[in-house]
């Protein structure tokens, strides 16, 4: 039986889920299965269930695609991961492409690759990602390709990849599973008596079909965040209606927007709920009307009821701070203004806790240094944590390891080589302490080391092959200065010794020379190796350069795991060729996973704007909502056949971001805060916000009136509205 629970509040859905899961399963030892779209949602939901029932234990939180693969594995003996995962398919495509590039129908591929291994690898990655999308969203195409239809080069490549894998792909397994789905298969697959799918804003039609099929044999509960209680599957944005009217479409006269904001931002959710209408399901609605106690609540209520207001129908209270938009002079200023505004909110609402605030941004890496600088030093201190950073930014050890891989072929600049010693694990490996490093830095500077290994190495960069100011030049001066002091005047073999090294400093010099020689030796790496050879070399590098204490074991383990995954996936893909170091570095960076600060680990949560992670918070803040930053642009690959064959249920990065903005708006309880760079930091020229911010401000101006009457934007331009709503470009920013 399929039961769909819908609400405009995720916490209400969590309460309903807690009520459902209180009914025991057939076996007291059976785990509760709750399918979620992200690990962040799983963490939040586990905390919510624990608050509701006192404990949350024996609960599995699989991701949708991973759970589907677990079910498919009950048909045959399959590995834990599919041979058609993009990471594995990339290597199989790499193996197959060289033998196909000479064919006439592969002319576009040949023209792009141009015989370069790195370009072939990058293309293989993109093709593998595209094939995965075909498996999820175009299983009918895959079935036709398997049958030999369509002479397109992608169909030819797909058949070679599928034949090389020697196993069934996800689309074929899906068909077989549904054909054989009965009580016997349900028992063999150990499908629990109850499956819950929580908070999914969208699912591929194939997975929706899978859960609908399971619902004929077990309980399947969908807990869905629906911003509107009315049916809104046929509403259209005003611009789309206008385009259809101008085109003379006869159905244009019957289209309506209902609520302009929902029609504009909700396309992804609209299509998903429309697909869900085709499934036979019992419905359990648990909507909560936010009322009209604040501007934010009124906007959420209008979306819930699918209504638009007459211009100025609702006048906003003068003290209302529930929706704020701040135009600032750059990212640093945005973070400073945010800190000040959060302090004001704490003063306004004494019961507000830092853990009830989330701050999201399209580019967390760009904002992370400013967040640490402001929130880490400003007084009074606001506790915070930053999640979703890349492994290299989260782990200095991983960053140092990747920097070592960047040395071969580089200029060997003195500063970049010495930066490696700043990593404590490298310093311990060569027995160099912090005090020793100060002496090392002085020696490098005073001995004249600037860049280049030797004269021959310099010549490779198209400059005169001078020996002076290279690493060999400086090391010889230092070592000779310790052995044969020349008082700054005597030359030995045309080398002037550097006399500042004497006594016990000789031990430090010896250890530093050992590090320098090891770093220089990296430049002699072979141009190309097989994947197993690279893996052995990478593990040797870890042992040669790093001596991690207990505190760094997790980081070392993360790097080792990335190397093992790199090797295992290439082996699973049947790749036996040689690859250059550039391919190795790219492959490792995409596989590095270092345990960092967990999502929702206390204090104000700073994180990336990730689809399928909109959670309820008292205060939801969006930083960096600039014109070109959000919604994020991701142009489809030129060979992506889905780009010209759109179907309902297809994913679009732009639609994902628009719906994410809508979910963020309805997930805020007391305040929805937005900031962007609205003024150029040098010439103070006006810079527009994201189009989504503009749409929100236009919606507010069209449906609500300022405290003194009239247009909200006009009030702000006159300088009278800064206390209650927004700061618009074109007027001096009130908080910037």
N, C-alpha and C positions, 0 to 999 in steps of 0.2 A: 504494500500500500504506500502510495506517495502522498505525503502531507507537506504542504507549503505554508510555512509561518512567515508572515510579512509584517514589518514594522518600520517606522521611520526613525527608530531609536535602537541602536545596537545593544545597549544595556538591557532593554526590554526583551530583545531576542535571547540574550544570555540568560535572563531569568526564566524564559519559557523553555530554553534548553535544559536548564537545571531541573525544572519540573518534569520534563520528559525523561531525563536520565535517572530520576529517582525510582522509576519502575525498574525492578531488577531484570537482568537478562536471564535466559534459560539456565546458563551455567554461572554459578557464583564467582568463578575464576575468569570468566570471559572479560576481555578488555572492551571498554567503550570506544567505539571508532567515530571520531569527529574529523571530517575532511575539511581542511582549511586552505586558504589561498596563499598564506605566507607564515613564516615562523613568528613574525611579530604578532599576528592575530592569535596564533596558538598560545603565545606567552600571556597576552592580555586575557584570553578566554580562560586559561588555567587559573589565573588569579581571580577572575570573576566567579568561576565555579567554586573555588575554595572559599571565597567570601560568603557565597550562598549556602553551601553545605557544610562548611567547616573544614573540608579537605577535598583535594582533587588528586586522585590516585588511580592507577591502572587505566589510564586514558591514552589512546593513541591519536596523534594528530598528523596523519599523512597528508601530503599534497595530492591534488586530484590526479595528475598524470601518473605519479608514483603509485597511487593506490590502484589505478586501472591496470598498471603493469603487474602488480601483485596478483590481481584477479586473473589476468591472462596467463600467468605462469602456471596456473592450475591445470591448463590444457596440456602442456608439454613440459619437459625438463628444460627450463630456460635459465640463463644467468640472472643474477640480481639486477643487472643493468642491461639494457637492450643494445644489440649491435647496431641499432639504428639511432642511438643517441647522437646528437650533433658532434660531440667530442670524438666519438669513435668513427662516425661517418666521414669526418674531415680527413682522417688518415686513409680511409678506403678510397675516397675520391682522389687524394694525392697519389695513391698507387695506380689508379686507373687512368688518370688524365694523360700522362705522357704517351700512352699507346693510342689515345684517341685524338690527340690534338692535330695529327696530320690529316684527318678526314676533312672532306670539304664542308660538311655540315657543322664542324667544330671551328670554322674560321673565326668567329667572334672570340672564342676562347683563346685560340692561338694568337690572335692580335693583341689580346690583353696580357697574356702571360709572357710572351716574347722570350721564352726559354729560361726565365728567371725562377728559381725554386721558391724564393720568398713570395713573389707575386702569385705563383701557383698555390702556395699555402693559404694566402689571404683569400684568394678566389674560392678555394675548397671550403674554407670556413663559412663563407657567405652562402655557397651552394648548399652546404649541410644544414644551415639554419633554415634556408628556404624549403628544402625537402622535408624538414620536420614540420613546417607550417602546412605543407601539402598533406602530410600524414594525418594531421589533426583536422584540417579544414577542407581538404579536397580528397577524401578517400576514394571518391568515384574516379578521379583522374588516375590515382595510383593503380586502381583495379584495371583501368583501360591500358595503362602503360605495361602492367604485368602481362596483359593478354597480347601485347605486341602492337597495340594501336599507337598512332601518332609518331611520325618520323622525326620529331623535334629532337635537337641534340640533348635536351634535358631528359627526355624519355629514354634515349639510348644510354646515357650515363646512368640513369636510375636502374635500368635492367642489369647493367654490369655490376653496379654496387650491390643490388639485391642478390644477384647470383653469387657474388663473392662472399657475402655474409653467411650464406648457408643456413639461414634461419628465417622464420616468418617475421614480417615487420608488423608494426602496431596496427595498421589498418586491416591486414589480413587476420590477425589474431582477434581483433574486435568483431569482425564478421563471424568468425568461427565461434567465438564465445556466445554471441547472441543467438546463433543458430542452435547451439547445444544447450542453451540456458534452460535448466529445469531443476527440480528439487535435488536430483543426484549431483549435478554440477555445483549447486550452491553448497551442498554438504562437503563435497570434495575440496572446493575452494575455501572452506572454512569461513564462509561469509557470516558475519555475526547477525543475530536476529534484529539488530537495529543499526542503521547507518545514518549519521547526521552530517549534512553539508552546511557549514556555517559561514555566512557573510560573503558568499561569492557574488561579486557584481556582474560576473559573466562567466560562462563555461562554453567551451567548443561544443557545437551540436553533437559531435560524436560522443563526448562524455555525458551530455544530457541524455542521449539515447541509452547509454549504458546504465545510468542510475534509474531511468524509467523502467528499463528491463528488470533490474534487480528488485524494483518496487513491487513486481508481480509475485515475489516470493518472500521478501522480508520487508520490514518497516524502513522506509527511507524518508527522512525529514530534511527539508530544505528550510534553512533559516536565512531569510533574505532581507537586506536593507533596501526598502522601497521608499523613495522620497515622497511618493504620492499615493493616497488611498484610492483614487479614482483610476479608471482604465485610461492609460495615456499612450497606448501603443500606436495611435494614428496622428498624434500631434506633430506639427512641423514648426520649425523656427520661422520667424517673420520674413527673413531674407529668402528662405527657400520658397515660401508661399509666393512672394513677389516674383521670383524667377519663373515659377511655373505659370503665374498669371500672364507675365510678359510673353512667355512661350506659347500662350494660347491653349494651355492644357485644360480640358473640360472639367477635370476633378479639382482644379484650383479653388473654385467657388465653395467647395465643401470642406476645405482644410481650415484648421484653426490652430492657434498656438496654446490656448488654455492659459498657461502661465509662461510668459516670455522667457524667463530664466530657465525653467525646466525644459522648455522646447529647444533652447539653444545649447544647453550644456548636457542634456541627458540622453543623447543619441545612443550611446553604448548600452545603457540600462534599458532604454525603451525597446531596443531590438531584442535584448535577452528576455525581458518579461513577455514580449510578444511571442517569442519561441516557446516560452514556458506555457503559454495558453493552449498549445497543441497537445500538452500532456494531460492525461486524466489524473486529477489530483484533488484531494480534499484541501480546503483552504482554512487557515486559522489566522485571522487578522488581529493584530494587537497594536494599533496605531495610537499615538499620544499627541493630542493637539497642543502645541507649545503656547497657544494663546497669542495675545498681543501686548504683553507687558513691556516689551522692548522692541526696538527696530529689528534686531536679529530674530526674535521670536515671531514677529509679524511676518517677516520674509519666509521663515520656515513654515509657518502656518499657511501662507498663500500657496507655497509649493505643495504642501500636503493636500490642500483642498482643490488644487488645479484652478486657481482663480487669479485674475488680475484686478487691480483696483482702479477706480477712476482717478485721474490726476489729482493729487492733493487730498484724497479721501481720508488719509490717516496722517495726523500731524504728530511729528516726533517730539518727545519731551526734550527740553533743553539740556538736561543732565545725562542724556543717553550716551553711553560709550560702548554700546554692544557691537557696533561695526566701526572699525577704524581703518583708514587708508592713509599711509604716510609716504610722502615723496621726500627722498633724502639725497644727499650729495655723496653717493658711493656706498659700497658694501660695508665699509667700516662704520660709517655714520648710521647705516641701518641698524647695525648691532647695538651701537650706543643708544640710539633712540629706543630700541626694543627694551634694553635694560631699564631705562628711565620709565618707560610706560608700564613695564611689569611692576616696578616699585609702586607706581601710582595705583595699579590694580590691587596690589596687596594692601595698600592703605584704604582703598575703597571697600574691599571685601576682606576683612580680617580672617575669615575662615578659609580663604583660598590657599591651597598648598602648592608648592612648586611642582610636585609630581602630577598635579592636575593640569599642567600646561604642556603643550607640545608645540614645537617650532619646526616647520618643514621648509625646505628650500630645494629648488631644482638642481642646485650644484653644491652639495655639502662640502666637497673638497675646497671650493673657493672660499666658503664662509668659515670653515673650521679654524683657521689661524686667527681670524678676527674674534670668533666666539671665545677661544682660549684667552686671547689678549684682554677682552673686555670683561667677560664673566669670571675669568680667573683672577683678576686683580681689582675690579671695581668694588667699592664699599657703598652700602652694605652688600655682603656676599650673597648671591643667589645660587644654591646648589644646582648643578647641571651635569648632564652627560651627553656625549656626542657619539652617535652610532652611525653605521653604514659607510664608514670610511674604507678606502681600499686597503688591502693587506699591507702594501708598502708604506702607506701613511700611518697605519695602525701599529706596525711593527718596525722599529728602527733596524732590528736584526735582518728582517726580510729585505728591507730597503738596501742595507749594506751588501747583502748577497747579490741582489740585482745590480748594484753599482759595480761589484767585482766583475760581473759578466759584461758590463758596459766598457771595461778597460780595454780588452783586445780591439785593436783598430782605432783607438782613441789617441789623443795627443799626449796622454799621460801628464796632464797639468799637475803641478805640485800640490795645489790646494785640493784637487779632487782625490788624489792618492792619499793625502794625509787625512782627509775626511773619513776614510775607512777605519782609521785607528780610533776615531771618536766612539765607535761601537765598543762597549765594554767587553763583549765576547772576543773580539779581535785583539784588543789590548791584552786580555788574559792569555790568549793563545801564544802571544809573543812576549809575555811577561813584561809588558810596558804599563806602568802606572800613570796616573794623571800628572804627577810631577815629572815623570820621565818624558811625557808627551810635550811638555812645555819646552824642555831642552831640545827635543827632536825638531819642533817647529822652528826654534832659533837656528839650529844647525842648517836646516834646509834653506832658510832665508839667507843666512850669512854665507853659505857655501856657493850660492848662486844658482841653485836648482830652480828652473822655471817650468820647462816642459820638454817633452821628447826623451826617449830612452838613450839614444846616441845619435851620431851624425847621420848614419844610414836611415834611422827611423825618421829623423826630421826631413830628409830628402823626399820621403814618400808623400809629404804634404806640399810639395812644390816650392819649398824654401831652400836657401843655401844649406849645404850639409855641414854646418858648423858643429863642433863638439862642445863648445862652451855652453854652459847653462842647461845641460842635459842631466839626466839622472846618473849616468856613468861618470860624467865630469864631476858632479858634486860628491858622489860616493867615494871616488878615488881621492879627492881632496880631503875628505873627512878621515878615511882610513890611513892615508899617508901622514896626515897631521898627528894622528895618535902614535904612529910608529916612528916617524922621523920629523920631529918639529923643525920648522924652518924659520922661525922667528919672523914670519911674514915677509922674508926677503929671499931665502934660498929656494931654488927650483930643483926638483928631482924628476928627471925624465920629462921636462917641460911642464910639470905640474907643481903648482904652488900649494903646499899643505895648509890645511886649516887648523890652526894650533889650539883651538879652544877645547879640544877633547883630550883629557888626561886623567890618570888615576882610575878611580872606580867608574868614571863616565864611559870608560872603554867597554864595560859590560853592556851598558845601555846602547852604545853605538853598535855593538855586535848584534844585539837583538833587533835593532831597527834595520840594520843591513840585511838580516835574514828576512824580515818582512818585505823590504824593498825588492830583494831578489825574487821572492815568491810572486810578488805583484807583477814584476817585469816578465817573469816566465809565462804568465798568462797570455802575453802577446804572441807567443809561439804556438798557440793552439792550432791544430789543423783547420783548414778552411771549412771542411765538411766532414761529418762523421755519421755513422748510423745512430739510431735512437739508443740502443743499448750502450754503445760506446760513450755517447753524451751523458747518459745516466750515470755510468761509472765515474766519469770525469767530474760530474757535478757533486756526487757524494764524496769524492776525494777532496774537492775544494772545501766542502763543509768541514771535514776533519782537519784540513790543513790550515784554515783561517779562523775557525771559531772554536771557542772553549766556553760553552754556555753553563752558567750555574743553574741551580734548581729553578730560579725565577724565569730563566730563558728557555727552559726545556720545551715548553709549549710552542714557542716560536720556531725552535729548531725542528720540532716534530712536524709543524705545519709546512716547513720548507721540504722536509723529507717526503711528506705525504704528497706534495705537489710533484716532486720528481717521480715518485712511484706511479702516480696517476698518469703523468705524461708518458711513461714507459709502457704502462699497462694498456692505455687506450691506443697507442700506436700499434702494439702487438695485436690487440683485438681487431684493429682495422686492417691487419695483414700488411702493414707498411714495412718494406725492407730496404728502402733507398737511403741515400745520404742526404743530410740537410745541413744548412749553414747555421751559425750561431744566432743569427737574427730570428730564424724560425724557432729555435729553442727558447729564446727570451720571450717571444710573444706567447708561445704555448705555456710557459711557466707562469707568466703574469696572469693569464686567464684562469689558472688553477690554484693559485695561492689563496689559502684561507687560513687566516691567523685569528685565534680567539681574541676578540676585542671587548670593548664595553658593550654589554648586552642592551638590547632595546628594552625600555622601561625599567632601567636599573636604579632609578631614584633621581629626584630632582627634576628640573626642567629637561625634557627630552628634546634634543636637537637631532634631526634625522633627514634623510633624503625624501623627496616626494615620490613615493613608490606606489604604483597602482595596487589596489587590493589590500591597502593597509590603512584605511580611514577608520580611526577608532574614536569613540566619544571622549572628549576632554572638556573641562570647564572653559579653557581658553585655547583656541586654535590659532596659531600664528603662521603666516606665510611670508618668507623673506625672499628677496631677489626676484620679485614678480615683474621682471623687465619685459620690454616689448619683444625682444628676440629670444628670451630665455624660456618662456612658457606661454602657450603649450609648446613642448619640444618638437622640433622638426626632425622627422626621420624619413628621408626620401626612400621609396622602395628601390631595390636593386633593379637595374635595367633589364635583367632577365627574369624578374619575378612575374610569373604569369597570373598571379592572383590580383595584381595591381589593376588589371583591366577587366576583371571578372568579379566585381564585388557582390557578395551575398550577405544576407542578414546573419548576424552572428560572427562575421569576420572581425578580427582585431585590427585596430588602427591606433598608432601611438598618439596621434593628435586627439582622437575621440577618447582614448584612455585618460589623457590629461584633462580634457574638458570635464569628464565625469568625475575624475578625482577632485577637481575644484568644487564641483557640486556636492560631493560627499563630504568634503572638508567643511563646507558651509553648513550643512545640516548636522554635522557632528559636533559643532561648537555649542556649548550650553549657555555661557555668559557673555563671551566676547569672541568675535571673529576679527582678527588683526591681519592687515596686509601692509607690506612696505615694498618699495621699489626705488630704483635710482631715477628720480624724476628731474634732477638738475645736474648738468655737467659740472664736474668738480673744478674745471679750469675756467670756463667762460660763463657758467651759470645759465646756459641755454636749457630750454625745456626739453625733456626726454619723455616720450610717452610710456605708459605702463603696458603690461600685457593686455591683449585684446579682451581677455576674460575679466580683468579688473575694470576695463572700460565698460564692458557689458553690464557688470554689476552696478557701477555708478549710474549708468543710463537708466537701468531698471529702477534704482532707488529714486532718481529724479522724476521718473514718469509715474510712480505709484505712491510716493510719500511727499509730504510737505515739511518744510523747515519749521522750527518752533514759532518764528515770527510770521509764518505764512510765506508762500511763494516757493520758488525753485530752490532746492537744497544747494545746487551748485552756485546759484547766484548769491545765496547767503554766504557761502564760503568765500567767494571772490570778494565780497564786501567785508570779509574779516569777521563776520559775526557767528560763523558756524563751527569754529574749531573745537568747541567743547563737546560736540555731540556726534559728529559723523566723520567727515572726510576732509583731507587736504588735497586739493586738486592741482595738477600742473596748470600754470598760468597765473597762480597767485603764490605769494611767498609761503613756503611750507611752514605750518604752524609749529611742527615739532622737529624740523630739520635745522 
